[in-house]
Amino acid sequence: MTVRRVVPNIQSSATKESRAFYDLLGFEEAMNLGWIITLASPSTPGAQISVMTEDMTGPVVPDISVEVDDVDTVYTAVRDSGAEIVHPLQDEEWGVRRFFVRDPNGRVINVLGHH
């Protein structure tokens, strides 16, 4: 299994203000679905921050997102470990397959893969 990127997720209703602030740090908008904006470094595209008002299909806004190369294998390993699945594995209309799991610190992790 390969981790492709890790993105912190910030829950905020101030998406416009957040975008302007992170522009000052050199980030540019990479994705905007209305409820989530992902900002990326133009020189290092894997360096990203997402600002979310809510999660469109999940029960909570996850603390971080971890993109992996094989989300199904990771889901099986996490489920079999007994970790708490917060949101079931499913395909999303914006082109990802994902699930949420709670880590030992109580943080919710969005584990995803693009398909």
C-alpha positions in Angstrom: 0.0 0.0 0.0 1.2 3.5 -0.9 0.2 6.7 0.7 -0.1 9.3 -2.1 -0.9 12.4 0.0 -2.1 13.6 3.3 -4.3 16.7 3.5 -5.4 18.5 6.7 -9.1 19.5 6.7 -10.2 22.7 8.4 -13.9 23.0 9.2 -15.0 26.6 8.6 -17.8 28.7 7.3 -15.3 31.3 6.3 -14.1 29.7 3.1 -13.7 33.0 1.2 -11.6 34.4 4.0 -9.6 31.2 4.4 -8.9 31.1 0.6 -7.6 34.8 0.8 -5.4 34.0 3.8 -3.9 30.9 2.3 -3.3 32.8 -0.9 -0.9 34.9 1.2 1.1 31.7 1.9 1.3 30.8 -1.8 -1.5 28.3 -2.1 -3.8 28.3 -5.1 -7.3 26.8 -5.5 -7.0 23.3 -6.9 -10.6 22.2 -6.4 -13.9 23.9 -5.3 -17.1 21.8 -4.8 -18.8 24.6 -2.9 -18.7 22.8 0.4 -15.0 22.0 0.2 -12.1 24.0 -1.3 -8.7 22.4 -1.7 -5.8 24.7 -1.9 -2.4 23.5 -3.2 1.1 24.8 -3.6 1.8 25.5 -7.3 5.4 24.4 -6.9 4.6 21.3 -4.8 1.1 20.2 -5.8 1.0 17.5 -3.1 1.2 20.2 -0.4 -2.5 20.9 0.2 -5.0 22.2 2.7 -8.8 21.7 2.5 -11.4 24.0 4.0 -14.8 22.5 4.5 -18.1 23.9 5.6 -19.5 20.3 5.9 -18.9 16.9 4.4 -21.4 16.3 1.7 -22.1 12.6 2.5 -20.2 11.9 5.7 -21.5 12.4 9.2 -18.7 14.7 10.3 -15.9 16.8 8.8 -12.8 14.6 8.9 -9.7 15.9 10.6 -7.4 14.8 7.8 -7.6 13.0 4.4 -5.2 10.3 3.4 -5.1 9.2 -0.2 -3.9 5.7 -0.8 -3.4 3.6 -3.9 -5.7 0.8 -2.8 -8.5 2.0 -0.6 -10.3 -1.4 -0.6 -7.2 -3.2 0.9 -6.8 -0.5 3.5 -10.5 -0.6 4.4 -10.3 -4.4 4.9 -7.2 -4.1 7.1 -8.8 -1.2 9.2 -12.1 -3.0 9.6 -10.4 -6.3 10.6 -8.3 -4.4 13.2 -11.5 -3.5 15.0 -11.0 0.3 14.5 -14.3 2.3 14.5 -15.6 2.9 11.0 -17.3 6.3 11.1 -18.5 6.3 7.5 -18.7 3.2 5.3 -16.7 2.5 2.2 -18.5 4.0 -0.8 -18.0 5.6 -4.2 -18.6 9.3 -4.3 -20.0 11.3 -7.2 -16.9 13.5 -7.3 -14.7 10.6 -8.3 -13.3 9.1 -5.1 -13.9 5.9 -3.2 -13.6 6.5 0.5 -14.4 5.7 4.2 -13.9 7.4 7.5 -12.1 5.8 10.5 -11.4 7.1 14.0 -7.8 6.9 15.0 -6.6 6.1 18.6 -6.6 9.8 19.4 -10.2 10.3 18.5 -9.4 12.0 15.1 -11.5 11.1 12.1 -9.5 10.1 9.1 -10.9 10.2 5.5 -9.2 7.4 3.7 -9.7 7.7 -0.1 -8.6 6.6 -3.5 -9.4 8.1 -6.9 -11.2 5.8 -9.4 
